[in-house]
Amino acid sequence: MSDTALKLIEYLVVPGTVQLLGALALGLVERSRLKKEGKADPDRFTVKLPVIFVISLMVGFVVFTTITVFFNRQVINDKSVSVIAIILLNIGMIALALTSLLYVYIYLRRKIEVSGGTVKITPAFSKPYTFTAAQVEDVENDGKEISFWVYNKKIKVYKICHCSGLFLQWLGRNGLLD
């Protein structure tokens, strides 16, 4: 194998290891979050994704950017590698890095805040919705998402983590679930 192939393999092992460690840390954080959820006030809580998602995605962004820079430094003088392969790898790594940043934005923004009888749902790409349990006309829960009709407007809430169970319990206490 050429040095370029060996370097590429080296650079792909690092992200795999980082993602494995991130998954282990995610499991620990999620377990502690579920314990915390059990002690939460049932009428005042916030449901959002664990911070470990953001940390692992930022690490992914750094890793993809590093792979791109080091790969370019290794192959720029290597005449055996085609220019098209270099361009395609750069496009792929830059796309992965930008996708990581997009998911960081989504994970930081998406949340459900419950304060007494008022709910504020903040979607990833649209304005937040605030409503009370009395304003909800209908609720559908298909397992993947929860759909609300508030004043004839449909609002979809995706289950953003295992902690969504706390929100489902709140809906049940307010008589909104079948």
Disulfide bonds with the S-S distance in Angstrom:
none
